[in-house]
Amino acid sequence: MIDLRALREDPDRLRASQRSRGEDVAVVDVLLDLDERRRAALTRFEQLRAEQKSSGKLVSRAQGEEKQALLAKAKELSQQVKEAEAEADALAVELDATLRAVPNLVEEGAPPGGEEDFVVLEEVGRIPEFDFEPRDHLELGEKLGAIDMERGAKVSGSRFYYLTGVGMQLQLALLNLAMEQAVEAGFTPMYVPVLVKPETMEGTGFLGNHSAEVYHLPADDMYLVGTSEVALAGYHMNEIIPDLPKRYAGWSSCFRREAGSYGKDTRGIIRVHQFEKVEMFTYVDPADAHAEHLRLLAWEREMLAKVELPYRVIDVAAGDLGTSAARKYDCEAWVPTQNAYREVTSTSNCTTFQARRLAIRHRDADGRPQPVATLNGTLATTRWIVAILENHQQADGSVRVPEALRKYLGGREVLEPVR
């Protein structure tokens, strides 16, 4: 959640952020009004309580009618103190709820607008040219005995699938390569819970505008994570971290309802309900958050270079950032049969937004607890298989294995069709 003190000092910054996101600007005045009323109610409560304490001392020394009058006044003060406290508490609850509904402040320099208003920062690699009609990833996957959508649908419904044979091996190769790179870069490897409590999911910002995408288990009041970011953010919840930065690489299954995507990407494994991912998650001093964001992007680019994919980097527009992010960069790999770039990585700077909600702090130079900054970035996910198969395909339906993945696939240089 945003910093209330910073809001008081510069409300126009939040107004500008809301405007660039296409969100309600009027919420700024609502927050300022609630904050002013809460502080006034709190001041009145503290004044009345002080008067009540003074009155109590007078009662103990008084006699006769004077004591009876003071007792009556004390009773009246007691009621006023309760009412003032109740008012201050109610306003605090309303203020907190309103604050939690407001997205993070957009970082200066992020493009304004919606989903289509991103800015392309760079295109990397050579788009392949085929002297044959390229097959899409599903046709290739079926020929290789790597993907089985039909049985996935039979067992679980649409947008489910099996990775079989070399498909499963390719996924493991990709994720192992990602985890190996992360460890070499100083990340602590983590296997994380995929079921989390409501306060963890809410604290990371996924139960606001994105709640329809999240699987909820009502009987247990638990949520299935859509990314290990959620579990990794909760790892230091309600803690003061002694040393920064902390860098973790989480491997998990991820689950998304894909609400609102009816009819989109129904062929193959581009948009599915369950997938695997290695996610980078870091806790840093807020002063280092911008630089850390660029480091995460560089690690993502390093992975894409290893699997020899052409891609572009985009600066995501404010209206498409999501609740927690102040800035987000996506890497989109080229998908030949779609003649388009599709997202394969995303890295977000969430500044202190998640840490404030989850009470994650560090000590500043003066020893005072302060919120940390949190950042996340994808290092590999099941969707990468789409781009790997399509970009490295050959005329006979075989697929060349990128050199960096070969050691995880028994040295195989080519995946051969089995049908």
Secondary structure by P-SEA (a helix, b strand, c coil): cccaaaaaacaaaaaaaaaaaccccaaaaaaaaaaaaaaaaaaaaaaaaaaaaaaaaaaaacccaaaaaaaaaaaaaaaaaaaaaaaaaaaaaaaaaaaaacccccccccccccccccccccccccccccccccccaaaaaaaaccccaaaaaaccccccccccaaaaaaaaaaaaaaaaaaaaabbbbbbccccccaaaaaaacccccccccccccccccbbbbccaaaaaaacccccccccccbbbbbbbbbbbccccccccccccccccccccbbbbbbcccccaaaaaaaaaaaaaaaaaaaacccccccccccccccccccbbbbbbbbbccccbbbbcbbbbbccaaaaaaabbbbbccccbbbbbbbbbbbcccccaaaaaaaaacccccccccccccccccccccbbbbcc
